[in-house]
Amino acid sequence: MKIAIASGKGGTGKTTLATNFADSLAHSGMDIRLLDCDTEEPNVHLFFDIAETERRAVTMPIPKLLPDKCTGCGICGNVCRFSAIVNIGKMTIIHPGMCHGCTACWELCPENALEPSEKPLGELISGKADGISITYGKLHIGEMSGNRIIQAVKAKADANKLNIIDAPPGTSCPVVETLSEMDFVLLAAEPTPFGLANLRSIVELAERLSVPMGIVINRSTPEEDGIVESFAESRRISILGKIPLDRKIAELYSAGEIFSRRMPEYRAFFVELLSKIERAVSR
């Protein structure tokens, strides 16, 4: 099973959920894969002492012009929907930073005047810690899209194991790439008006992708939870659990610790959370 943990914005507790969920289930004896798809700001690995097993570059094919073969026909510029190739008269100009690696330009060039070359986008890092297989990606500064790295991270999922995927925040293209082909999306929500607005946006995305979902309220208080509960009821989304507003949890997280290790009463909460997700998926 592949369970993505997502939110409409950063800071709602996605990584708190992902790390404690994975660690608690591994502690119960399950074989877990924890994948961090937030390639701009990966931080799952900060909570574990990882024994690294793999580190490799992730690249993307981009066109390289062979001037002696180019006739300036303009076909490459016409097929490039991202304006990475511009034809001015008989001159062909390539903007590598705008290329999305679709390969159409060199596939359709009648003169074979374009050939693929590899552009580094970032890194893929894998390792093990506390019985958990962990993979995360890092996008190089200045690169526009981490989707290729997200695809490489997701390729580390194992169909025979439980895969927990920490999605990027928000609802942009990297989130769409992450949530595609998920079995379930666990939404981290905070009970504030701003949190509700962002929860609404990620719910709409999950609905468009036809991925079943449930909500965990983070920093829960009896006085504030109603704002999320009313919305969830209106959209027929189950609230699968609540993590209370607790100074100790915040202090442990700020210190880079998995709070359920120091507060073991929460391990049963995360084990039961998986049972609730399994029941929701089976319906």
C-alpha contacts under 8 A as a table, 3 or more apart, distances in Angstrom:
res1	aa1	res2	aa2	distance
1	M	159	A	6.58
1	M	160	N	7.70
1	M	161	K	6.73
1	M	162	L	5.14
1	M	163	N	6.05
1	M	183	D	6.24
2	K	157	A	7.73
2	K	162	L	6.33
2	K	163	N	4.73
2	K	164	I	6.10
2	K	165	I	7.22
2	K	182	M	5.39
2	K	183	D	5.30
2	K	184	F	6.73
3	I	162	L	7.85
3	I	163	N	6.16
3	I	164	I	5.02
3	I	165	I	6.04
3	I	182	M	6.22
3	I	183	D	6.01
3	I	184	F	4.96
3	I	185	V	5.76
3	I	186	L	6.98
4	A	164	I	5.94
4	A	165	I	4.51
4	A	166	D	5.97
4	A	167	A	6.34
4	A	178	T	7.79
4	A	179	L	6.61
4	A	182	M	6.57
4	A	184	F	6.34
4	A	185	V	4.79
4	A	186	L	6.08
5	I	14	K	6.02
5	I	17	L	7.53
5	I	18	A	6.62
5	I	164	I	7.42
5	I	165	I	6.06
5	I	166	D	5.15
5	I	167	A	5.84
5	I	185	V	5.77
5	I	186	L	4.73
5	I	187	L	5.86
5	I	188	A	7.05
6	A	14	K	6.11
6	A	166	D	6.76
6	A	167	A	5.27
6	A	168	P	7.02
6	A	169	P	6.54
6	A	185	V	6.77
6	A	186	L	6.26
6	A	187	L	5.06
6	A	188	A	6.23
6	A	202	I	7.70
7	S	10	G	7.05
7	S	12	T	6.83
7	S	14	K	6.68
7	S	167	A	8.00
7	S	169	P	5.62
7	S	170	G	6.20
7	S	187	L	5.51
7	S	188	A	5.35
7	S	189	A	6.72
7	S	198	N	7.37
7	S	199	L	6.47
7	S	202	I	6.26
8	G	169	P	5.92
8	G	170	G	4.24
8	G	171	T	6.30
8	G	195	G	7.80
8	G	198	N	4.30
8	G	199	L	5.15
8	G	200	R	7.55
8	G	201	S	6.09
8	G	202	I	4.97
9	K	12	T	6.88
9	K	169	P	4.83
9	K	170	G	4.60
9	K	195	G	7.89
9	K	198	N	6.12
10	G	13	G	7.84
10	G	14	K	7.88
10	G	169	P	5.09
10	G	170	G	7.10
11	G	14	K	7.42
12	T	188	A	6.01
12	T	189	A	5.97
12	T	190	E	5.83
12	T	195	G	7.73
12	T	218	N	6.84
13	G	16	T	4.98
13	G	17	L	6.11
13	G	188	A	5.99
13	G	189	A	7.68
13	G	218	N	6.37
14	K	17	L	5.24
14	K	18	A	6.14
14	K	166	D	6.77
14	K	167	A	7.88
14	K	187	L	7.86
14	K	188	A	5.71
15	T	18	A	4.86
15	T	19	T	5.91
15	T	43	N	7.61
15	T	44	V	6.40
15	T	166	D	6.50
16	T	19	T	5.59
16	T	20	N	6.11
16	T	253	Y	7.38
16	T	258	I	7.62
17	L	20	N	5.45
17	L	21	F	5.69
17	L	188	A	7.62
18	A	21	F	5.20
18	A	22	A	6.06
18	A	34	L	7.82
18	A	44	V	7.89
18	A	164	I	6.76
18	A	165	I	7.31
18	A	166	D	6.10
19	T	22	A	5.28
19	T	23	D	5.98
19	T	44	V	6.63
19	T	47	F	7.45
19	T	258	I	6.74
20	N	23	D	5.09
20	N	24	S	5.85
20	N	258	I	5.92
20	N	259	F	7.05
20	N	260	S	6.18
20	N	270	F	7.47
21	F	24	S	5.39
21	F	25	L	6.24
21	F	270	F	5.43
21	F	271	V	7.67
22	A	25	L	5.32
22	A	26	A	6.09
22	A	32	I	6.53
22	A	33	R	7.84
22	A	34	L	6.71
22	A	132	I	7.58
22	A	164	I	6.86
23	D	26	A	5.10
23	D	27	H	6.06
23	D	130	D	7.85
23	D	132	I	7.58
23	D	258	I	7.94
24	S	27	H	5.01
24	S	28	S	6.37
24	S	260	S	7.26
24	S	267	R	5.15
24	S	268	A	7.84
24	S	270	F	6.33
24	S	271	V	6.82
25	L	28	S	5.01
25	L	29	G	6.64
25	L	30	M	5.67
25	L	32	I	7.41
25	L	267	R	7.83
25	L	270	F	7.19
25	L	271	V	6.06
26	A	29	G	5.15
26	A	30	M	4.82
26	A	31	D	6.17
26	A	32	I	6.15
26	A	130	D	7.70
26	A	131	G	6.46
26	A	132	I	6.63
27	H	30	M	7.26
28	S	271	V	7.87
30	M	162	L	7.94
31	D	131	G	7.23
31	D	132	I	6.85
31	D	161	K	6.12
31	D	162	L	6.77
32	I	131	G	7.58
32	I	132	I	5.26
32	I	133	S	6.38
32	I	161	K	6.26
32	I	162	L	5.25
32	I	163	N	6.07
32	I	164	I	7.47
33	R	132	I	5.86
33	R	133	S	4.73
33	R	134	I	5.93
33	R	135	T	7.94
33	R	157	A	6.81
33	R	158	D	7.51
33	R	161	K	7.09
33	R	162	L	6.26
33	R	163	N	4.72
33	R	164	I	6.18
34	L	132	I	6.84
34	L	133	S	6.11
34	L	134	I	4.81
34	L	135	T	6.52
34	L	163	N	5.97
34	L	164	I	4.92
34	L	165	I	5.98
34	L	166	D	7.72
35	L	134	I	5.83
35	L	135	T	4.94
35	L	136	Y	5.85
35	L	153	V	6.55
35	L	154	K	7.10
35	L	156	K	7.85
35	L	157	A	7.72
35	L	163	N	7.27
35	L	164	I	6.17
35	L	165	I	4.69
35	L	166	D	6.19
36	D	39	T	7.46
36	D	42	P	6.31
36	D	43	N	7.72
36	D	44	V	6.33
36	D	134	I	7.90
36	D	135	T	6.31
36	D	136	Y	4.66
36	D	137	G	7.00
36	D	153	V	7.38
36	D	165	I	5.84
36	D	166	D	4.79
36	D	167	A	6.66
37	C	42	P	7.24
37	C	136	Y	6.36
37	C	137	G	6.66
37	C	149	I	8.00
37	C	150	I	5.38
37	C	153	V	6.60
37	C	154	K	7.69
37	C	165	I	6.83
37	C	166	D	5.84
37	C	167	A	5.18
37	C	168	P	6.08
37	C	178	T	6.76
38	D	41	E	5.66
38	D	42	P	5.06
38	D	136	Y	7.89
38	D	137	G	7.44
38	D	150	I	7.84
38	D	166	D	6.92
38	D	167	A	5.68
38	D	168	P	4.20
38	D	169	P	7.56
39	T	42	P	5.52
39	T	136	Y	7.32
39	T	137	G	5.12
39	T	138	K	4.78
39	T	139	L	5.32
39	T	146	G	6.06
39	T	149	I	7.15
39	T	150	I	7.03
39	T	168	P	7.46
40	E	138	K	6.30
40	E	139	L	5.63
40	E	146	G	7.46
41	E	138	K	7.57
42	P	45	H	7.44
42	P	136	Y	6.76
42	P	137	G	7.02
42	P	138	K	6.86
43	N	46	L	5.34
43	N	47	F	7.63
44	V	47	F	5.97
44	V	48	F	7.62
44	V	136	Y	7.88
44	V	166	D	7.93
45	H	48	F	5.48
45	H	49	D	7.64
45	H	50	I	7.11
45	H	134	I	7.51
45	H	136	Y	7.57
46	L	49	D	7.69
46	L	256	G	6.65
47	F	256	G	5.43
47	F	257	E	5.88
47	F	258	I	6.54
48	F	129	A	6.22
48	F	130	D	7.88
49	D	129	A	5.97
50	I	127	G	5.71
50	I	128	K	5.40
50	I	129	A	4.85
50	I	134	I	7.89
51	A	127	G	5.25
51	A	128	K	5.33
51	A	129	A	6.32
52	E	55	R	7.64
52	E	125	I	7.33
52	E	126	S	5.89
52	E	127	G	4.06
52	E	128	K	6.64
53	T	125	I	7.85
53	T	126	S	5.72
53	T	127	G	4.74
53	T	128	K	7.45
54	E	124	L	7.69
54	E	125	I	5.61
54	E	126	S	5.03
54	E	127	G	6.59
55	R	123	E	6.83
55	R	124	L	5.64
55	R	125	I	4.51
55	R	126	S	6.52
56	R	123	E	5.64
56	R	124	L	5.43
56	R	125	I	6.77
57	A	120	P	6.66
57	A	121	L	7.52
57	A	122	G	5.90
57	A	123	E	4.53
57	A	124	L	6.30
58	V	120	P	6.02
58	V	121	L	5.70
58	V	122	G	5.34
58	V	123	E	5.36
58	V	124	L	6.52
58	V	148	R	7.51
58	V	149	I	6.30
58	V	152	A	7.74
59	T	118	E	5.81
59	T	119	K	5.20
59	T	120	P	4.28
59	T	121	L	5.20
59	T	122	G	7.12
59	T	148	R	7.83
60	M	100	H	7.95
60	M	101	G	6.02
60	M	118	E	5.48
60	M	119	K	5.19
60	M	120	P	6.53
60	M	121	L	6.78
60	M	148	R	7.35
61	P	101	G	5.26
61	P	103	T	7.42
61	P	116	P	5.60
61	P	117	S	5.39
61	P	118	E	4.61
61	P	119	K	6.13
62	I	96	P	6.78
62	I	99	C	6.51
62	I	100	H	7.71
62	I	101	G	5.43
62	I	103	T	7.41
62	I	116	P	5.47
62	I	117	S	5.42
62	I	118	E	6.17
62	I	119	K	6.54
63	P	94	I	7.65
63	P	96	P	7.92
63	P	103	T	7.70
63	P	105	C	7.40
63	P	106	W	6.88
63	P	114	L	5.84
63	P	115	E	5.54
63	P	116	P	4.79
63	P	117	S	6.08
64	K	114	L	5.44
64	K	115	E	5.22
64	K	116	P	5.90
64	K	117	S	6.13
65	L	70	C	7.75
65	L	94	I	7.91
65	L	113	A	6.00
65	L	114	L	4.74
65	L	115	E	6.70
66	L	69	K	5.76
66	L	70	C	6.50
66	L	113	A	4.93
66	L	114	L	5.84
66	L	115	E	7.54
67	P	70	C	5.15
67	P	113	A	6.87
68	D	113	A	7.67
69	K	111	E	6.22
69	K	112	N	7.05
69	K	113	A	4.87
70	C	73	C	7.81
70	C	111	E	6.60
70	C	112	N	7.95
70	C	113	A	5.04
71	T	90	K	6.77
71	T	111	E	7.55
72	G	87	N	7.20
72	G	89	G	7.00
72	G	90	K	4.10
72	G	91	M	5.99
72	G	92	T	6.62
73	C	90	K	7.17
74	G	77	G	5.45
74	G	78	N	6.35
74	G	87	N	5.72
74	G	90	K	7.86
74	G	92	T	7.75
75	I	78	N	5.12
75	I	79	V	6.32
75	I	105	C	7.61
75	I	108	L	7.48
75	I	109	C	6.69
76	C	79	V	5.43
76	C	80	C	6.30
76	C	85	I	6.75
76	C	104	A	7.66
76	C	105	C	4.64
76	C	106	W	7.39
76	C	108	L	7.19
76	C	109	C	6.39
77	G	80	C	5.32
77	G	83	S	7.00
77	G	84	A	7.70
77	G	85	I	4.87
77	G	86	V	5.23
77	G	87	N	5.88
77	G	105	C	7.60
78	N	81	R	7.58
79	V	104	A	6.81
79	V	105	C	6.61
80	C	83	S	5.63
80	C	84	A	6.50
80	C	85	I	6.47
80	C	104	A	7.23
80	C	105	C	6.77
81	R	84	A	7.89
82	F	98	M	6.45
82	F	99	C	6.70
82	F	100	H	7.44
83	S	86	V	6.46
83	S	98	M	7.02
83	S	99	C	7.88
84	A	94	I	5.77
84	A	95	H	4.82
84	A	96	P	6.55
84	A	97	G	7.54
84	A	98	M	4.92
84	A	99	C	5.11
85	I	92	T	6.93
85	I	93	I	5.66
85	I	94	I	4.60
85	I	95	H	6.20
86	V	92	T	5.90
86	V	93	I	5.17
86	V	94	I	6.56
87	N	90	K	6.83
87	N	91	M	5.65
87	N	92	T	4.63
87	N	93	I	6.29
88	I	91	M	5.10
88	I	92	T	6.47
88	I	93	I	7.84
95	H	98	M	5.75
95	H	99	C	6.83
96	P	99	C	5.26
97	G	143	E	7.21
97	G	144	M	7.43
98	M	144	M	7.92
99	C	102	C	7.88
103	T	106	W	6.00
103	T	107	E	6.18
103	T	116	P	7.83
104	A	107	E	5.08
104	A	108	L	5.98
105	C	108	L	5.48
105	C	109	C	6.01
105	C	114	L	7.24
106	W	109	C	5.13
106	W	112	N	6.65
106	W	113	A	7.39
106	W	114	L	4.96
106	W	115	E	5.92
106	W	116	P	7.33
109	C	112	N	5.37
109	C	113	A	6.58
109	C	114	L	6.92
110	P	113	A	7.84
112	N	115	E	7.21
121	L	139	L	6.05
121	L	140	H	5.74
121	L	143	E	6.68
121	L	146	G	7.61
121	L	149	I	7.64
122	G	137	G	7.18
122	G	138	K	5.37
122	G	139	L	4.40
122	G	140	H	4.81
122	G	149	I	7.11
123	E	137	G	5.56
123	E	138	K	5.19
123	E	139	L	6.72
123	E	140	H	7.86
123	E	149	I	7.47
124	L	135	T	7.25
124	L	136	Y	6.05
124	L	137	G	4.51
124	L	138	K	6.62
124	L	149	I	7.09
124	L	152	A	7.33
124	L	153	V	6.99
125	I	135	T	5.65
125	I	136	Y	5.50
125	I	137	G	6.11
126	S	133	S	7.44
126	S	134	I	5.63
126	S	135	T	4.24
126	S	136	Y	6.56
127	G	133	S	5.99
127	G	134	I	5.40
127	G	135	T	6.54
128	K	131	G	6.49
128	K	132	I	5.54
128	K	133	S	4.62
128	K	134	I	5.75
129	A	132	I	5.29
129	A	133	S	6.72
129	A	134	I	7.36
135	T	153	V	6.33
135	T	156	K	7.32
136	Y	153	V	6.21
137	G	149	I	6.06
137	G	150	I	7.06
137	G	153	V	6.52
138	K	149	I	7.61
139	L	143	E	6.86
139	L	145	S	7.98
139	L	146	G	5.92
139	L	149	I	7.30
140	H	143	E	5.84
143	E	146	G	7.58
145	S	148	R	7.69
145	S	174	P	7.46
146	G	149	I	5.30
146	G	150	I	6.17
146	G	174	P	6.62
147	N	150	I	4.89
147	N	151	Q	6.15
147	N	173	C	7.66
147	N	174	P	5.61
147	N	177	E	6.54
148	R	151	Q	5.10
148	R	152	A	6.38
149	I	152	A	4.96
149	I	153	V	6.19
150	I	153	V	5.02
150	I	154	K	6.09
150	I	174	P	7.40
150	I	177	E	7.26
150	I	178	T	6.70
151	Q	154	K	5.12
151	Q	155	A	6.13
151	Q	177	E	7.61
151	Q	178	T	7.85
152	A	155	A	5.10
152	A	156	K	7.05
153	V	156	K	5.59
153	V	157	A	7.74
154	K	157	A	5.55
154	K	178	T	7.68
157	A	161	K	7.97
157	A	163	N	6.05
158	D	161	K	5.41
158	D	162	L	7.46
158	D	163	N	6.93
159	A	162	L	7.64
167	A	175	V	6.26
167	A	178	T	6.13
167	A	179	L	7.53
168	P	174	P	6.77
168	P	175	V	5.69
168	P	178	T	7.84
169	P	175	V	7.09
170	G	175	V	6.85
170	G	198	N	7.63
170	G	202	I	7.01
171	T	174	P	7.83
171	T	175	V	5.52
171	T	176	V	6.85
171	T	201	S	7.04
171	T	202	I	6.04
171	T	205	L	6.94
172	S	175	V	5.47
172	S	176	V	6.52
173	C	176	V	5.04
173	C	177	E	6.18
174	P	177	E	5.03
174	P	178	T	6.14
175	V	178	T	4.97
175	V	179	L	6.08
176	V	179	L	5.29
176	V	180	S	6.15
176	V	205	L	7.79
177	E	180	S	5.54
178	T	182	M	7.96
179	L	182	M	5.54
179	L	185	V	7.49
179	L	206	A	7.68
179	L	209	L	7.80
179	L	211	V	7.94
180	S	209	L	6.92
182	M	185	V	7.05
182	M	211	V	6.77
183	D	211	V	6.61
183	D	212	P	7.10
183	D	281	V	7.29
184	F	211	V	5.93
184	F	212	P	5.14
184	F	213	M	5.57
184	F	277	I	7.55
184	F	281	V	7.06
185	V	206	A	7.53
185	V	211	V	6.68
185	V	212	P	6.30
185	V	213	M	4.64
185	V	214	G	6.64
186	L	213	M	5.71
186	L	214	G	5.20
186	L	215	I	5.79
186	L	216	V	7.11
187	L	199	L	7.77
187	L	213	M	7.08
187	L	214	G	6.09
187	L	215	I	4.69
187	L	216	V	6.13
188	A	215	I	6.12
188	A	216	V	5.25
188	A	217	I	6.11
188	A	218	N	6.48
189	A	195	G	6.44
189	A	196	L	7.37
189	A	199	L	6.29
189	A	215	I	6.75
189	A	216	V	6.18
189	A	217	I	4.87
189	A	218	N	5.89
189	A	228	V	7.64
190	E	195	G	5.19
190	E	196	L	7.17
190	E	217	I	5.71
190	E	218	N	5.35
190	E	219	R	6.32
190	E	220	S	7.19
190	E	228	V	7.78
191	P	195	G	6.13
191	P	196	L	6.70
191	P	217	I	6.98
191	P	218	N	7.68
191	P	219	R	7.52
191	P	220	S	6.74
191	P	224	E	5.63
191	P	225	D	5.27
191	P	226	G	7.61
191	P	227	I	6.13
191	P	228	V	5.76
192	T	195	G	4.92
192	T	196	L	6.03
192	T	224	E	7.05
192	T	227	I	7.10
193	P	196	L	5.05
193	P	197	A	6.35
193	P	227	I	7.47
194	F	197	A	5.21
194	F	198	N	6.51
195	G	198	N	5.28
195	G	199	L	6.04
196	L	199	L	4.88
196	L	200	R	6.08
196	L	227	I	7.27
196	L	228	V	6.46
197	A	200	R	5.23
197	A	201	S	6.69
198	N	201	S	5.18
198	N	202	I	6.56
199	L	202	I	5.36
199	L	203	V	6.12
200	R	203	V	5.16
200	R	204	E	6.27
201	S	204	E	5.20
201	S	205	L	6.42
202	I	205	L	4.99
202	I	206	A	6.20
203	V	206	A	5.15
203	V	207	E	6.13
204	E	207	E	5.06
204	E	208	R	6.25
205	L	208	R	5.09
205	L	209	L	6.31
206	A	209	L	5.04
206	A	210	S	6.04
206	A	211	V	5.44
206	A	212	P	7.40
206	A	213	M	7.38
207	E	210	S	4.89
207	E	211	V	6.31
207	E	212	P	7.76
208	R	211	V	7.92
212	P	280	A	7.83
212	P	281	V	7.10
213	M	237	I	6.95
213	M	238	S	7.87
214	G	237	I	5.84
214	G	238	S	5.21
214	G	239	I	5.90
214	G	240	L	6.16
214	G	277	I	7.75
215	I	237	I	7.24
215	I	238	S	6.31
215	I	239	I	4.65
215	I	240	L	5.69
215	I	241	G	7.17
216	V	239	I	5.90
216	V	240	L	5.62
216	V	241	G	4.88
216	V	242	K	5.42
216	V	243	I	7.44
217	I	220	S	5.75
217	I	225	D	7.65
217	I	228	V	7.82
217	I	239	I	7.50
217	I	241	G	6.52
217	I	242	K	4.68
217	I	243	I	6.20
218	N	242	K	5.96
218	N	243	I	4.83
218	N	244	P	6.38
218	N	245	L	7.23
219	R	242	K	7.81
219	R	243	I	5.81
219	R	244	P	4.77
219	R	245	L	3.83
219	R	246	D	7.13
220	S	224	E	7.21
220	S	225	D	6.15
220	S	242	K	6.06
220	S	243	I	5.76
220	S	244	P	4.29
220	S	245	L	5.25
221	T	224	E	5.46
221	T	225	D	5.87
221	T	244	P	6.21
221	T	245	L	6.31
222	P	225	D	5.63
222	P	226	G	7.63
223	E	226	G	7.24
224	E	227	I	6.41
225	D	228	V	5.64
225	D	229	E	6.18
226	G	229	E	4.81
226	G	230	S	5.84
227	I	230	S	5.60
227	I	231	F	6.56
228	V	231	F	5.18
228	V	232	A	6.05
229	E	232	A	5.10
229	E	233	E	6.12
229	E	239	I	7.44
230	S	233	E	5.20
230	S	234	S	6.23
231	F	234	S	5.10
231	F	235	R	6.35
232	A	235	R	5.21
232	A	236	R	5.84
232	A	237	I	4.92
232	A	238	S	6.63
232	A	239	I	7.12
233	E	236	R	4.89
233	E	237	I	6.21
233	E	238	S	7.53
234	S	237	I	7.87
239	I	242	K	7.92
240	L	273	L	6.65
240	L	276	K	6.85
241	G	269	F	7.99
241	G	273	L	7.14
245	L	249	I	7.97
246	D	249	I	5.45
246	D	250	A	6.57
247	R	250	A	5.09
247	R	251	E	6.14
248	K	251	E	5.07
248	K	252	L	6.17
249	I	252	L	5.23
249	I	253	Y	6.14
249	I	259	F	5.83
250	A	253	Y	5.16
250	A	254	S	6.06
251	E	254	S	5.09
251	E	255	A	6.24
252	L	255	A	5.09
252	L	256	G	6.44
252	L	257	E	5.14
252	L	258	I	6.88
252	L	259	F	5.66
253	Y	256	G	5.10
253	Y	257	E	5.29
253	Y	258	I	6.51
253	Y	259	F	6.54
254	S	257	E	7.41
258	I	261	R	5.88
258	I	262	R	7.51
259	F	262	R	5.44
259	F	263	M	5.95
260	S	263	M	4.59
260	S	264	P	5.02
260	S	265	E	7.21
260	S	266	Y	5.43
260	S	267	R	5.96
261	R	264	P	5.44
261	R	267	R	7.97
263	M	266	Y	6.16
264	P	267	R	5.39
264	P	268	A	7.96
265	E	268	A	6.39
265	E	269	F	7.54
266	Y	269	F	4.96
266	Y	270	F	6.61
267	R	270	F	5.37
267	R	271	V	6.37
268	A	271	V	5.03
268	A	272	E	6.04
269	F	272	E	5.24
269	F	273	L	6.09
270	F	273	L	4.78
270	F	274	L	6.51
271	V	274	L	5.39
271	V	275	S	6.73
272	E	275	S	4.98
272	E	276	K	6.34
273	L	276	K	5.15
273	L	277	I	6.33
274	L	277	I	5.04
274	L	278	E	6.13
275	S	278	E	5.11
275	S	279	R	6.27
276	K	279	R	5.18
276	K	280	A	6.24
277	I	280	A	5.02
277	I	281	V	6.16
278	E	281	V	5.18
278	E	282	S	6.17
279	R	282	S	5.20
279	R	283	R	6.46
280	A	283	R	5.47
